[in-house]
Each structure stands twice: as C-alpha cells, then as structure tokens.
C-alpha cells in the first residue's frame, strides 16, 4: 500500500484526502516509509521533523473531518529545498557555516505552500549555496540519481529531484539561476519549471531588484507543476516588479491543440555549444512527436551572442552581494567554486556593468524578434548525461575543454540570461537507461502556454511515468 500511495501524483493524493479515501496521516506514513526504504541509497532528504509533521497531519485530518473548505495541497507531505528558509526547521544552505542554523521565518514560497496545506516533513539536499548543478556538500555528502545511484542527480535542486523521482514525494519547491530546476529535472526524469520574472517573487531577498535567479516548482508531471504554481504564484509587495500572472491562471486547461504551433529546435543554441551525442540522439528522435501533434518544427535559434556576458556578469554581481561578506569571514570553509564566483564579482568595473546592461538590452530585443517568428524554442536541457557522482563537475564535453565549473551548464545558463520562462520535460532515456530532458521555452509571460506545450509532449510520449527501479 505504501508504494502504491507514493506512486500517486500530488493531484491524485490531495483529491483522495479530500474525498476521505485516505487520511493525511496515512499519506505521511507512506512518505516516511519510503524515506526509510530508499533515502539511504540516494541521500535526498537530509533533515526530518517527524514529530512536527505528525502533528501537522493530525491537524489536517481534523480539518477534513470538520467539513471546512480544504486548501489545494491539503495533507500533502513535502520536504523542502535546503536553500529555502523554513521557520523552526534547520536550513543549512549546504554549508558548514549554517549546519545548525534554524530560521525564524519562512521564505515566501514556503509560506505559500504551507498556507496551501502542505505538511512540511524536512529538507532536501543542495550543493553549497546552490552553486553548481551537482548536489554535494561538506555537511551531508552527495545526492545520487534514483535511475543509477553511481551518477549525479543534478543540482542545485538535486535532493528535491531525487526525492520526487524515487517516489518519496510528488512535488517540491526549487530554485534556478543557471539551471538548478531544469538540469536535475533532466537527470531524474521529472519536470522542472522556471517561471517568468515576477510570477513567483523571491522574497525575502537582500536585493529586491535581482532578476537572474528564480523560484519554481518540480514534479513528476506537468499537471502537478501547474497545481503547485497555482498556489505559489502571485505578486508580493516586497518585490518591485510584479507580473500580472496570478495563481488562478495555472488552473487553465492543459489540453491544447498544437496544430500550427511554430517550434524552433537547435542542438547547439546557434553558438556551437557542445552536447553529448547520446543526448542529441535521444532528443532528435523525439522531434517527430511535435510534428505528429500538428506543430511545425524547423532548426533555428534566437541570437544569443550576448547571453554569456549577461549571465556571467549578473551572476558574479549577485554572488558578491549575497556571499561577499561570508567569504571575508569564512573563506577557509567555503567551496572554491563559490569563492571564484565571488571574486569574479569583486573585479567587476563600472564599464563591465554598463556593457552587461547594453548586452541585456540587445539580447532582449533579439529574443523578442525571434518569438515574432516562432512560438517555442526547443533545446537540450543538459549538455551531458548524468555523470559520475564522485566528480565535482564535468570538465569537458565532446572533446571541448571547460575553463569554469559553469561551462558544462551553458545550455541552461544561456536561457536564464534571456529571462524567459523555461521547462525541462522528460524526453527519453539513453541506451544505458539514463534520463534525458527536453528544454522548452517561450516568450516572457507565456508560462501557462508553455506548460500546455510541455503537457502535450508529455502525454504523447509517456516518459514521465517511467519510474526508477529501487525496490
């Protein structure tokens, strides 16, 4: 019964609780049973609050029995990403500096999930300060992939992705600056959604004008992503760029006729980005699905020449602002990749910032021109298959040597620099059984339409339903 319960989607689980077919406490027991059975092999959940969760589940069952209106995620157990602050529950950022840190507040996404009825159970693993797309740190160790426990689950939302894929839970919060929602989704055969700017504000934050990082939702299927976005989306007064796309829009029907949809596909983003041949073979074999659904697919890409500069400069500035003071006081225990990124921020000049602003303006104009001609841009989510979990990061792809820890994530970073919404959807498996994700993106503000396109592909292929074999 436990395995059957945790195979259910968030949509199905919450519906069953509302119908009183099962109780929140039964679902919570199944959640913890699954952690006990599986987590030792993948190291996805790193902090647990069983006593607190039992009380929340009991409260949820009492609310069900009262006959009151029930919130959308009523009784759903969820461990949250360990970079998102959770009031009264340890939040480490994957850093020894914060290994015993217990916040006094919830980040906005957590507060909204709790208000929607989530039963908070613990935290999922992250790389230190969410830097890099492979999940390991000095506090908890490495998170591995449910489809092959010798390889990476991706990052920085790697613990969340592994927990979802392994049927510990169906839904999670996540965040994404350079692919932290999308790459672990690709590696773990789930859906990772990075929304448009302002749809889900990142609050609280030291820099209210920050735009590169996003908070989003991960799930095993698009329907659950839409369910999650429906409860977390919406403006917040602490963030000065609200976008008029509230949670209610995500209840729009996902079924959509894709006839005539104009899809541009690029294997290399028009820039010669190196991608493993096995990844491209899987993705290119799936393009026919869109044609069968009535869409028109051709090879093309937006002009992304300025995207690297925009991403690198903005990320360096953001890292200096966020972690510069920590580096001065704790540089001896912070991982070298974070130190490097902060140092990149320290050497920025006024000219660099001016050049990046002009580049971002050019990039936005070129991307807008592209979406006058096409509806969707399709590309590889990750340039590599899930790699050896003992590595810090890939240092080359297809014979191209990389200079930094970010270079292998360029497929995601380029899209981040444009600011447009993006989603990774399961697109098949390598001959060795490793998942491959397809990255889809659309113009700013077309988040709901993007999920509709992803849903159409998901329903036509069925890859999202292929679970790992973990016992």
Secondary structure, DSSP 8 states (H G I E B T S, - for coil): -HHHHHHS-HHHHHHHHHTTSS-HHHHHHHHHHHHHHHHHHH--EEEE-HHHHHHHHHHHHHHHHHT----TTTT-EEEEETTS-BTTBB--TT-GGGTT-B-SS--HHHHHHHHTT-EEEEEE--SGGG-SSS-EETTTEE-EETTEEEEE--SSSHHHHHHHHTTS-SEEEEEESSSTTHHHHHHHTSEEEE--TTTB---S-S-TT--S-EEEEEESSHHHHHHHHHHH-B--TTSS---S--GGGGGS------TT-EEEEESSTTTT----HHHHHHHHHHHHHHHHTT-EEEE-----TTHHHHHHHHHHHHHHHHHHHHHHHHTTTS-HHHHHHHHHHHT--HHHHHHHHHHHHHHHHHHHHHHHH-SEEEEES-SS---BTTSSS--EETTEE-SSTTGGGHHHHHHHHHT--EEEEEEEE-TTS-EEEEEEE-STT-HHHHHHHHHHHHHHH-GGG------
